[in-house]
């Protein structure tokens, strides 16, 4: 099909996102990331040593966040502190 004949149908491949599906695809992507994280988190319940459980959970969070955050954001270990300087309790 040449450009004069396609009438905007050049991307009718079912694998190609339709216009305005972008926000839905992004939502689905993040929903799956959250589901993956929750499933992995649930696997840590059986770990009895709190320190090992914490390290494992930090690695899970780092893996999920690292896959979606831009490279100029860094991920480390330690205590979560909000913008007021209040530390979150460890879980």
N, C-alpha and C positions, 0 to 999 in steps of 0.2 A: 504494500500500500504506500503510495507516495504522500508527501506532505499536503498536497492539495486535496486529497481524498479522505484523510483520516478523521476529520470532523471532531477532534478531541478524543478519539477512541484508541489512541496508540498505546495506552497503558491499561487495557482491559484484562490483563493477566490477573487471575484470582489471587495470586500471591502478592500483587502490588497493592498497597493501601489505597483506598478510595479517598477522594477529597474529604476533609473534615474528620477523618478517622484518627488523625494524629493524637488528639487528647485522649481518646479511648485506648489507643495502643499504649500510650505512656502510662495510663492508669492501670492497664492490665499488666504491664511490665513491673510496675512497683508493687501491685497486689501480689504477684508471684514472688517477688523478692521478700516481701513481708511473710508470706506463707512459708517460704523456704527457711527463713530465720526462725520463725516460731516452731517449725518442725525440728530444726536442729537444736534449738533451745530446750525443747522437751526431752531430747536425748540426754541432756546433762543432769536431769533429775536424779538419775541413778548414781551419779558420782558423789561419794560420801565426803571426800576431803574438800572443804570449802575453798581452800587456796587453788587446788587443781580445777575445781568447778569454775572459779572466777577466771582463771587463765583461759580455760576452754571457751567460756562465753565471750571473753574479750576477742579471742581469735575469730569467733563466729561473726561478731559485730564488725570487726576490722575487714573481714572478707566481703561481707555484704556491702558495707559503706564504701570500701575501697573500689568496688566495682562500679559505683555510680557517681562518686564525687569527682569533681574536676581535679586535675593533678596538683593545683596550687594549694589544696587543702591537705593537711597532714593528719595522720592518725597515730595515736600513741597508746600508752597504757596508763593506768592510774585511776584517779577519782574524777568523776564528772562534776564540774562546777558550773553553776549557771551564771548569767551575766551580773548578778548581784554578789557573787563570790560565795554562794551557799553550796556546800558539798552535798551531793546526793548520797543517801545511805547505800552501802553495798548490798547487792542482792545476788 
